[in-house]
Each structure stands twice: as C-alpha cells, then as structure tokens.
Amino acid sequence: MEKGLFNLKNKIAILTGATIAPGFFIGNQNRALLTNPDGSYTERGKTIINQTPMRRFGVAEELNGALHYLCSDAARFVTGIVIPVDGGFSAFSGV
C-alpha cells in the first residue's frame, strides 16, 4: 500500500473506527499475475512469498478473525488503528 494512502486511511480511521489491511490473497483479479497455469508461482509471486514470513498467500477466511474482533464488544473502544492481516509481510519487508 502506498504510504500516502496508508496515512490518509489512518487519519480517517481516527474518526470512523479501525481498518483491516489485507496482505496478498490470490483471487480472480490477480491469479494470472501470481500463479502459472500449472499452479506454481510466477516470478512476481515468488518475490512476494520470499518477503512474507509465513511463506504463503492468505486465504479469504483468514480475514475473519480480525473482522470478528472489530465487530465484537471487545473492540468497542478500538479506533484509529490498522490491523494487518498479511502473514507478516508489512513487518518483514518494511512497508
């Protein structure tokens, strides 16, 4: 995520709540960029995986934990934060 967009999101989050920042998840829009027809990773996919401590792409269901937390009473005083769900990518690669 670009730094300017990240900063804007932080400023908006102070007023409106918290945000989930998903990492790399393979979907219909990016499948051809990240995987070859045989299921192996493209060069771009390999670069991302090599910078992700968990060494894999996320699956959509893995966003549920952060979403459930933010929708629960446990997070009723949580605001102005960004929760990365990215397998450690943002911490490891310095994004």
Secondary structure by P-SEA (a helix, b strand, c coil): ccaaaaaaaaaaaacbbbbbbbccccccccccccccccccccaaaaaaaaacccccccccccaaaaaaaaacccccccccbbbbccccccccccc
